[in-house]
Amino acid sequence: IDCLKKNQQLLHLFFQERTGSSEAMRTAISEACHQLIDLLTEDIKQLTQAVKIDFSENRLIADAMVSIVSHSGMEMLVQPDAKPGDATGRATRKLNLLLLGALTMEYGMGNTSQGDPHE
């Protein structure tokens, strides 16, 4: 979120060109998003292994995280007069709910192959 605040012109270009008329720019932004999701997927995998949790949907979680943060960035562009922490707070709550949902899917839906996450 801090990066988004400091790079509002780049963020504006990102959102404008993500669906814009330039195929080359759309392709480049799409590839950059895929690379970001790939890197975040690896980070999630490493972090969850460190705490002995193994999400089966790391890439899906990473994709959703990028969507949440992108939406918050767009919200900050559209509502520049809003309190600085509003979008950040909402994004943090959404990310927490996403991870809580992922934990519920892994351990609360009858998936016993992973064991107890609290062991």
CNS distance restraints for C-alpha pairs under 8 A (distance, minus, plus):
assign (resid   1 and name CA) (resid   5 and name CA) 6.37 0.50 0.50
assign (resid   1 and name CA) (resid  69 and name CA) 6.99 0.50 0.50
assign (resid   1 and name CA) (resid  72 and name CA) 7.75 0.50 0.50
assign (resid   1 and name CA) (resid  73 and name CA) 6.97 0.50 0.50
assign (resid   1 and name CA) (resid  88 and name CA) 6.52 0.50 0.50
assign (resid   2 and name CA) (resid   6 and name CA) 6.35 0.50 0.50
assign (resid   3 and name CA) (resid   7 and name CA) 6.17 0.50 0.50
assign (resid   4 and name CA) (resid   8 and name CA) 5.99 0.50 0.50
assign (resid   4 and name CA) (resid  11 and name CA) 6.57 0.50 0.50
assign (resid   4 and name CA) (resid  73 and name CA) 6.01 0.50 0.50
assign (resid   5 and name CA) (resid  73 and name CA) 7.76 0.50 0.50
assign (resid   5 and name CA) (resid  76 and name CA) 7.88 0.50 0.50
assign (resid   7 and name CA) (resid  11 and name CA) 6.16 0.50 0.50
assign (resid   8 and name CA) (resid  12 and name CA) 5.99 0.50 0.50
assign (resid   8 and name CA) (resid  77 and name CA) 7.25 0.50 0.50
assign (resid   9 and name CA) (resid  13 and name CA) 6.22 0.50 0.50
assign (resid  10 and name CA) (resid  14 and name CA) 6.05 0.50 0.50
assign (resid  11 and name CA) (resid  15 and name CA) 6.29 0.50 0.50
assign (resid  11 and name CA) (resid  73 and name CA) 7.36 0.50 0.50
assign (resid  11 and name CA) (resid  74 and name CA) 7.86 0.50 0.50
assign (resid  12 and name CA) (resid  16 and name CA) 6.00 0.50 0.50
assign (resid  12 and name CA) (resid  74 and name CA) 7.93 0.50 0.50
assign (resid  12 and name CA) (resid  77 and name CA) 7.40 0.50 0.50
assign (resid  13 and name CA) (resid  17 and name CA) 5.83 0.50 0.50
assign (resid  14 and name CA) (resid  18 and name CA) 5.76 0.50 0.50
assign (resid  14 and name CA) (resid  29 and name CA) 7.09 0.50 0.50
assign (resid  15 and name CA) (resid  19 and name CA) 7.26 0.50 0.50
assign (resid  15 and name CA) (resid  74 and name CA) 7.51 0.50 0.50
assign (resid  16 and name CA) (resid  20 and name CA) 5.86 0.50 0.50
assign (resid  17 and name CA) (resid  21 and name CA) 7.22 0.50 0.50
assign (resid  17 and name CA) (resid  22 and name CA) 7.11 0.50 0.50
assign (resid  17 and name CA) (resid  25 and name CA) 6.27 0.50 0.50
assign (resid  17 and name CA) (resid  26 and name CA) 6.02 0.50 0.50
assign (resid  17 and name CA) (resid  29 and name CA) 7.77 0.50 0.50
assign (resid  18 and name CA) (resid  25 and name CA) 7.37 0.50 0.50
assign (resid  18 and name CA) (resid  26 and name CA) 5.14 0.50 0.50
assign (resid  18 and name CA) (resid  29 and name CA) 6.26 0.50 0.50
assign (resid  18 and name CA) (resid  30 and name CA) 7.44 0.50 0.50
assign (resid  19 and name CA) (resid  26 and name CA) 6.53 0.50 0.50
assign (resid  20 and name CA) (resid  25 and name CA) 7.88 0.50 0.50
assign (resid  20 and name CA) (resid  26 and name CA) 6.83 0.50 0.50
assign (resid  21 and name CA) (resid  26 and name CA) 7.94 0.50 0.50
assign (resid  22 and name CA) (resid  26 and name CA) 6.25 0.50 0.50
assign (resid  23 and name CA) (resid  27 and name CA) 6.02 0.50 0.50
assign (resid  24 and name CA) (resid  28 and name CA) 6.14 0.50 0.50
assign (resid  25 and name CA) (resid  29 and name CA) 6.08 0.50 0.50
assign (resid  26 and name CA) (resid  30 and name CA) 6.01 0.50 0.50
assign (resid  27 and name CA) (resid  31 and name CA) 6.11 0.50 0.50
assign (resid  28 and name CA) (resid  32 and name CA) 6.13 0.50 0.50
assign (resid  29 and name CA) (resid  33 and name CA) 6.12 0.50 0.50
assign (resid  30 and name CA) (resid  34 and name CA) 6.25 0.50 0.50
assign (resid  31 and name CA) (resid  35 and name CA) 6.19 0.50 0.50
assign (resid  32 and name CA) (resid  36 and name CA) 6.15 0.50 0.50
assign (resid  33 and name CA) (resid  37 and name CA) 6.12 0.50 0.50
assign (resid  34 and name CA) (resid  38 and name CA) 6.06 0.50 0.50
assign (resid  35 and name CA) (resid  39 and name CA) 6.19 0.50 0.50
assign (resid  36 and name CA) (resid  40 and name CA) 6.08 0.50 0.50
assign (resid  37 and name CA) (resid  41 and name CA) 5.90 0.50 0.50
assign (resid  37 and name CA) (resid  59 and name CA) 6.94 0.50 0.50
assign (resid  37 and name CA) (resid  62 and name CA) 5.60 0.50 0.50
assign (resid  37 and name CA) (resid  63 and name CA) 5.78 0.50 0.50
assign (resid  37 and name CA) (resid  66 and name CA) 7.10 0.50 0.50
assign (resid  38 and name CA) (resid  42 and name CA) 6.40 0.50 0.50
assign (resid  38 and name CA) (resid  59 and name CA) 7.19 0.50 0.50
assign (resid  38 and name CA) (resid  62 and name CA) 7.88 0.50 0.50
assign (resid  39 and name CA) (resid  43 and name CA) 6.31 0.50 0.50
assign (resid  40 and name CA) (resid  44 and name CA) 6.09 0.50 0.50
assign (resid  40 and name CA) (resid  59 and name CA) 7.98 0.50 0.50
assign (resid  40 and name CA) (resid  62 and name CA) 5.70 0.50 0.50
assign (resid  41 and name CA) (resid  45 and name CA) 6.16 0.50 0.50
assign (resid  41 and name CA) (resid  58 and name CA) 5.49 0.50 0.50
assign (resid  41 and name CA) (resid  59 and name CA) 5.12 0.50 0.50
assign (resid  41 and name CA) (resid  61 and name CA) 7.70 0.50 0.50
assign (resid  41 and name CA) (resid  62 and name CA) 5.42 0.50 0.50
assign (resid  42 and name CA) (resid  46 and name CA) 6.20 0.50 0.50
assign (resid  43 and name CA) (resid  47 and name CA) 6.07 0.50 0.50
assign (resid  44 and name CA) (resid  48 and name CA) 5.93 0.50 0.50
assign (resid  44 and name CA) (resid  58 and name CA) 6.51 0.50 0.50
assign (resid  44 and name CA) (resid  62 and name CA) 7.55 0.50 0.50
assign (resid  45 and name CA) (resid  49 and name CA) 6.10 0.50 0.50
assign (resid  45 and name CA) (resid  54 and name CA) 7.30 0.50 0.50
assign (resid  45 and name CA) (resid  55 and name CA) 7.68 0.50 0.50
assign (resid  45 and name CA) (resid  58 and name CA) 6.59 0.50 0.50
assign (resid  46 and name CA) (resid  50 and name CA) 6.27 0.50 0.50
assign (resid  47 and name CA) (resid  51 and name CA) 6.74 0.50 0.50
assign (resid  48 and name CA) (resid  52 and name CA) 5.98 0.50 0.50
assign (resid  48 and name CA) (resid  53 and name CA) 4.85 0.50 0.50
assign (resid  48 and name CA) (resid  54 and name CA) 5.88 0.50 0.50
assign (resid  48 and name CA) (resid  55 and name CA) 7.37 0.50 0.50
assign (resid  49 and name CA) (resid  53 and name CA) 5.63 0.50 0.50
assign (resid  49 and name CA) (resid  54 and name CA) 6.22 0.50 0.50
assign (resid  52 and name CA) (resid 117 and name CA) 7.12 0.50 0.50
assign (resid  53 and name CA) (resid 114 and name CA) 7.62 0.50 0.50
assign (resid  53 and name CA) (resid 117 and name CA) 6.28 0.50 0.50
assign (resid  54 and name CA) (resid 114 and name CA) 7.22 0.50 0.50
assign (resid  55 and name CA) (resid 102 and name CA) 7.21 0.50 0.50
assign (resid  55 and name CA) (resid 103 and name CA) 7.67 0.50 0.50
assign (resid  55 and name CA) (resid 106 and name CA) 6.58 0.50 0.50
assign (resid  56 and name CA) (resid 106 and name CA) 7.50 0.50 0.50
assign (resid  57 and name CA) (resid  61 and name CA) 6.20 0.50 0.50
assign (resid  58 and name CA) (resid  62 and name CA) 6.15 0.50 0.50
assign (resid  59 and name CA) (resid  63 and name CA) 6.07 0.50 0.50
assign (resid  60 and name CA) (resid  64 and name CA) 6.20 0.50 0.50
assign (resid  61 and name CA) (resid  65 and name CA) 6.14 0.50 0.50
assign (resid  61 and name CA) (resid  98 and name CA) 7.51 0.50 0.50
assign (resid  61 and name CA) (resid  99 and name CA) 7.80 0.50 0.50
assign (resid  61 and name CA) (resid 102 and name CA) 7.66 0.50 0.50
assign (resid  62 and name CA) (resid  66 and name CA) 6.26 0.50 0.50
assign (resid  63 and name CA) (resid  67 and name CA) 6.30 0.50 0.50
assign (resid  64 and name CA) (resid  68 and name CA) 6.17 0.50 0.50
assign (resid  64 and name CA) (resid  98 and name CA) 7.89 0.50 0.50
assign (resid  65 and name CA) (resid  69 and name CA) 6.26 0.50 0.50
assign (resid  65 and name CA) (resid  95 and name CA) 6.47 0.50 0.50
assign (resid  65 and name CA) (resid  98 and name CA) 7.90 0.50 0.50
assign (resid  66 and name CA) (resid  70 and name CA) 5.94 0.50 0.50
assign (resid  67 and name CA) (resid  71 and name CA) 6.04 0.50 0.50
assign (resid  68 and name CA) (resid  72 and name CA) 6.31 0.50 0.50
assign (resid  68 and name CA) (resid  91 and name CA) 6.31 0.50 0.50
assign (resid  68 and name CA) (resid  94 and name CA) 7.11 0.50 0.50
assign (resid  68 and name CA) (resid  95 and name CA) 7.23 0.50 0.50
assign (resid  69 and name CA) (resid  73 and name CA) 6.19 0.50 0.50
assign (resid  69 and name CA) (resid  91 and name CA) 6.34 0.50 0.50
assign (resid  70 and name CA) (resid  74 and name CA) 6.23 0.50 0.50
assign (resid  71 and name CA) (resid  75 and name CA) 6.10 0.50 0.50
assign (resid  72 and name CA) (resid  76 and name CA) 6.22 0.50 0.50
assign (resid  72 and name CA) (resid  87 and name CA) 5.61 0.50 0.50
assign (resid  72 and name CA) (resid  88 and name CA) 7.08 0.50 0.50
assign (resid  72 and name CA) (resid  90 and name CA) 7.88 0.50 0.50
assign (resid  72 and name CA) (resid  91 and name CA) 6.20 0.50 0.50
assign (resid  73 and name CA) (resid  77 and name CA) 6.42 0.50 0.50
assign (resid  73 and name CA) (resid  87 and name CA) 7.86 0.50 0.50
assign (resid  74 and name CA) (resid  78 and name CA) 6.22 0.50 0.50
assign (resid  75 and name CA) (resid  79 and name CA) 5.97 0.50 0.50
assign (resid  75 and name CA) (resid  87 and name CA) 6.89 0.50 0.50
assign (resid  76 and name CA) (resid  80 and name CA) 5.61 0.50 0.50
assign (resid  76 and name CA) (resid  82 and name CA) 7.62 0.50 0.50
assign (resid  76 and name CA) (resid  87 and name CA) 6.59 0.50 0.50
assign (resid  82 and name CA) (resid  86 and name CA) 7.00 0.50 0.50
assign (resid  84 and name CA) (resid  88 and name CA) 7.33 0.50 0.50
assign (resid  85 and name CA) (resid  89 and name CA) 5.71 0.50 0.50
assign (resid  86 and name CA) (resid  90 and name CA) 6.25 0.50 0.50
assign (resid  87 and name CA) (resid  91 and name CA) 6.05 0.50 0.50
assign (resid  88 and name CA) (resid  92 and name CA) 6.11 0.50 0.50
assign (resid  89 and name CA) (resid  93 and name CA) 6.24 0.50 0.50
assign (resid  90 and name CA) (resid  94 and name CA) 6.13 0.50 0.50
assign (resid  91 and name CA) (resid  95 and name CA) 6.09 0.50 0.50
assign (resid  92 and name CA) (resid  96 and name CA) 6.14 0.50 0.50
assign (resid  93 and name CA) (resid  97 and name CA) 6.15 0.50 0.50
assign (resid  94 and name CA) (resid  98 and name CA) 6.10 0.50 0.50
assign (resid  95 and name CA) (resid  99 and name CA) 6.28 0.50 0.50
assign (resid  96 and name CA) (resid 100 and name CA) 6.07 0.50 0.50
assign (resid  97 and name CA) (resid 101 and name CA) 5.98 0.50 0.50
assign (resid  98 and name CA) (resid 102 and name CA) 6.22 0.50 0.50
assign (resid  99 and name CA) (resid 103 and name CA) 6.18 0.50 0.50
assign (resid 100 and name CA) (resid 104 and name CA) 6.14 0.50 0.50
assign (resid 101 and name CA) (resid 105 and name CA) 6.09 0.50 0.50
assign (resid 102 and name CA) (resid 106 and name CA) 6.22 0.50 0.50
assign (resid 103 and name CA) (resid 107 and name CA) 5.91 0.50 0.50
assign (resid 103 and name CA) (resid 108 and name CA) 7.27 0.50 0.50
assign (resid 104 and name CA) (resid 108 and name CA) 4.51 0.50 0.50
assign (resid 104 and name CA) (resid 109 and name CA) 6.61 0.50 0.50
assign (resid 105 and name CA) (resid 109 and name CA) 5.46 0.50 0.50
assign (resid 105 and name CA) (resid 111 and name CA) 7.87 0.50 0.50
assign (resid 106 and name CA) (resid 110 and name CA) 7.89 0.50 0.50
assign (resid 106 and name CA) (resid 111 and name CA) 5.84 0.50 0.50
assign (resid 106 and name CA) (resid 114 and name CA) 7.66 0.50 0.50
assign (resid 107 and name CA) (resid 111 and name CA) 5.53 0.50 0.50
assign (resid 107 and name CA) (resid 112 and name CA) 6.89 0.50 0.50
assign (resid 107 and name CA) (resid 114 and name CA) 7.42 0.50 0.50
assign (resid 107 and name CA) (resid 115 and name CA) 7.84 0.50 0.50
assign (resid 107 and name CA) (resid 116 and name CA) 7.30 0.50 0.50
assign (resid 107 and name CA) (resid 117 and name CA) 7.47 0.50 0.50
assign (resid 112 and name CA) (resid 116 and name CA) 7.78 0.50 0.50
